Amino acid sequence: MRYFNTAGPCVPTRHYMVPAQERLPRARGYIEQGQYFVVHAPRQTGKTTVLAAMALELTASGRYAALHFSCESGEVAGEDYGQAELLVLEAIRRSAESAGLPDELAPPASWPDAVPGSRLTRG
């Protein structure tokens, strides 16, 4: 039974919702052009929902391996940026596992050794 959700991300099979792709109509074009974009809006307006749906849609297209993850996990590290970086990298790994990405698209078993503060930019 579907219902209206006002607390947290919406799940299309459980909640009534406006299709996510309609909320950011120009985002796909930016992605196709290799550009960045920012989603800025007040709380409870569907940012997480639309980005999660977009990641699923992009990955399903076969052209991209898109993941939805949060950098909030790094907040507990405070000023220890190296530790924050490791926590964010772990969030990426968990997201890839839960998305079921094939091995060739998944993050490496161990991240490249790099100076703390530069690990997120290493390929």
Buried (B, 14 or more C-beta within 10 A) or exposed (E): EEEEBEEEBBEEEEBEBEEBEEBBEEBBEEBEEEEEEEBEEEEEEBBBBBBBBBBBBBBEEEEBBBBBBEEEBBEEBEEEEBBBBBBBBBBBBBBBEEBEBEEEEBBEEEBEEEEEEEBEEEE
